[in-house]
Every structure is written in C-alpha cells, then in structure tokens.
Amino acid sequence: MNDRYNRQLLIKQWDQEKIQGSTVTIVGLGALGSVAATSLAMAGVGSLILVDFDTIELSNLNRQLFYRATDVGQEKVTIGAQVIREINPDIHVIELNMPIENAPRQTLETSTVILDGLDTFQTRRWINSFAIGANIPLISGGMYSFLGNVQVVIPHKTPCLECQSLIPEEELQKACTPFGEVRKRLRPEEEKEEFIPYVSSVSFVIGGLMAQEALKIILGLPPLAEYLFWDGEAGMFTSVPLELRDDCIVCSPRYHLQAIPIRSPADQQLREFAIQLQYSFNLGSEMTLLFQTQKLSISKEKVGEIFHSGAIFRVVDPTLSIPLKFEITLD
Ligand SMILES: [Zn+2]
C-alpha cells in the first residue's frame, strides 16, 4: 500500500480498499464542506462529488479552507476541485456547479454517503428527502458563532432531519443554524441581508466530525446515534436523543408504500385545502398541486368539482425530491 496512507493503516478498524472504493458527495463547499472534503481527500476517499453554485467572496475567507485571496470571484466548485487534486491526485473529482436540485440523480445515487454543509433549510430539506428516497446515509452539519452540531441520518433506521422539531416551524424557509438561531436567506435586491456569525475554529471541529462520521460509515463502524451539539465557549459536547417518527412524511415507510389519505369536506375551497396541506405537512409555500398530469390553478375551483373520493393527486414542493402522493376521501 501507498506510503501516503501508512499512518492511518495502523488503525485496527481501517480498510483502505473500502475508503478508495467509496464515493462521497459534498453539498455546499463553504466552511464545513471545504474542511470535510479536504479531510476525505487526505484519507484517500476514491471519488468526491462536489456540489455548489456560489462564487467565492472575500467574507468567505475567514473560515472556508479551500479558498485564497486570489480566488475571489471564481467558482467554488472549480477551486475546490483544484485544491483536492493538489492534495491527492489519486482522487476522482466530479464538479457539479449547480443547485443540488438540478444535479443529475444518477450521479448523486452513486454516493456511499452524502455530506450536507448547506446554509438554507429549504435545500437541506430537499437533500434529506433525496437521501431518504435513494437510501443513502446523510451527515448534516451546522454552525453558529461558537456553536455547532452534527447529525447522522441512516434512512429508516435513525431519525431524519424532518422527524424532529429542531427546525422551528416558522423558520422552515429560512437559513440553517443550530437550535433555531436563524437568518433569512435573502436575495440582494430584497430586504437587507442578515449575516450569521461564523469562526473557522468551529468549522474545523464540525467539518472534521462530519468527515469522521463519513469514514466510519464507509468502514462499517456505527456512526453517531444522536444529535451532537458542540458549545465551543463552554467546551462541551452534548448528545441529544431524537425520535424516529412513524408519521414523518419523508422517512416513514407508510408514506412510501401508498398515498397519504386526506379527509376533506366536499365544499372546501381548493386554496383552503392547499393551505391545510401546507400546515399539516410543513410543506413550503411554493408547493404546486398536480392532479394527474395537469397543473391546477388553486384560485377558483372547489375540491368537490375536481376531486372525487379515492382520487390521487401529487404535491410538488421545493423541499421534497419526489412528489408526495395524496388520496382524497370526501366527507
Ligand atoms: Zn423522518
């Protein structure tokens, strides 16, 4: 075996062939993604799929390991791939310079593990839904000031990101930070942007833990079973047990095998019905109802005129990687 790896080969649970034979997707090449990707490249993970569509800004440089002052204005994916190849030319790097929702599914489905270092809840919910659907372990990390968190999702075995209420309902459409400390992700032309406090020391702790959990999963070692919270100021890790909910619309098997039955009064306005769905299932405000293959306008028609008992329809929502199926029961 290559001298490059001879120190990690001393770890008794280590299996370099497994590491080399694995593919890790890193979604978000910011503070956490660049630390985790660097660590995995050093360990010799065979293929890394890098997904991001941002360009490098000067304010990224206080914490995002991949980038240098001369990289400002360049695409994160391009520079990230270049850094990985410099660290370890044996790594096969796939660059996806696009929103994760647009990335080719067949490519993402080759992942042994997916790492989420995202900064918006909406995209985080999408990747959670994708990972559950594709049955791929997901490692999710977040940071805020001196605080950070890591959660490992093993589909259908451990709670997914939607199973528990760590994402406050009113903040579901906003950006990710631990324990509800949030900001809105706003486009520059909209309201004044609120910035999150970040420091690189936390990104090294959390990004390093994310890489370690990925290596453990690849090696067949049991990953973190609980939500791990790091308070850097107090110097304390806390494990928080979460519940695998059997009524979770994303990971509960009951919603994968058949449609979700919905009871609805026959005269209920479709708009009210849509709002009720949004409220009941925490769906995003941009959801679109699809009935058979027709897009519905949700302004005028009544449910009774469109749906009949037993009708199946689908809800397309930006936080879900596949449409949700619903079955109507009219009262
Ligand atoms: Zn769940």
Boltz pocket constraint, residues with backbone or C-beta under 6 A from the ligand:
constraints:
  - pocket:
      binder: B
      contacts: [[A, 159], [A, 160], [A, 161], [A, 162], [A, 163], [A, 164], [A, 245], [A, 248], [A, 249], [A, 250], [A, 251], [A, 252]]
      max_distance: 6.0
